[in-house]
Amino acid sequence: MFDGFIIRAIIAGVGVALVVGVLGCFVVWRRMAYFGDSLAHSSLLGIALGLLYGFSVNIGIIIVCSVFAVLLVWLQHKHILATDTLLGILAHASLSLGMVALSFLDYIQFDLHSYLFGDILTITNTDLLWIYLGGGAVLTLLILNWSSLTLMTIHEDLAKAEGVRTFRTQLLLMFLMTIVVAFSVRIVGILLITSLLIIPAATARQLAKTPESMAVTASILGVAAVLLGIFGSLQFDTPSGPSIVTAASLLFLILFPVLKLRSSLQKTGHT
């Protein structure tokens, strides 16, 4: 019924959506959107190093993004500059270094546009392996540390009083984001990864009443956005990454007014 590349695209998109839906909830709750965006920008340096030295691009992204996260936490504890200033410096410095490194790759054929905006229709079996192994590891760690992460999100001092190692937990969350960035690059691209993390979770926030239901709802909405984006891309011959994010945005725009209206009616009923 479908060509092989379409089936691989659907399998890859669903795998990514299931993971980013859950992780995106913490990005929304902890207001880490700017961090996610900065992390995605820094991944270009990891791509460049992977291509330059001949090892996996995904490994390059994980290494560079992990260094980025650790360096950010270290500078935060030094209280040198505000966090948003540090993020701006580190993100744009690593992005610029990545572009400079890519300029030395004239002898290597690569498609910069696919890394910036994604190209889910070119997913290979190796990419699928990365997505499902990495995604499975991320989901497992999120489930095992769910109570610590949610408690730290609600109140950090309360989490410390309950014995949660907040510094270690914060580093874990950042590391999980680096893994997600690494295997999501081929899906929506460097410039749009944060959108896939934020939009389904922000939409689910209006629907759900508990953290767990929000995570499940965000994953479902992410899967819906991926499927709509893929078929929209095939139907209208549009770029796959932006099409997926556009579908997620449309779901948000459609559901948000309906939910606001329902909330207003409920308040009116109570009064």
Secondary structure, 3 states (H helix, E strand, C coil): CCCHHHHHHHHHHHHHHHHHHHHHHHHHHCCCHHHHHHHHHHHHHHHHHHHHHCCCHHHHHHHHHHHHHHHHHHHHHHCCCCHHHHHHHHHHHHHHHHHHHHCCCCCCCCCHHHHHHCCHHHCCHHHHHHHHHHHHHHHHHHHHCHHHHHHHHHCHHHHHHCCCCHHHHHHHHHHHHHHHHHHHHHHHCHHHHHHHHHHHHHHHHHHCCCHHHHHHHHHHHHHHHHHHHHHHHHHHCCCHHHHHHHHHHHHHHHHHHHHHHHHHHHHHHHC
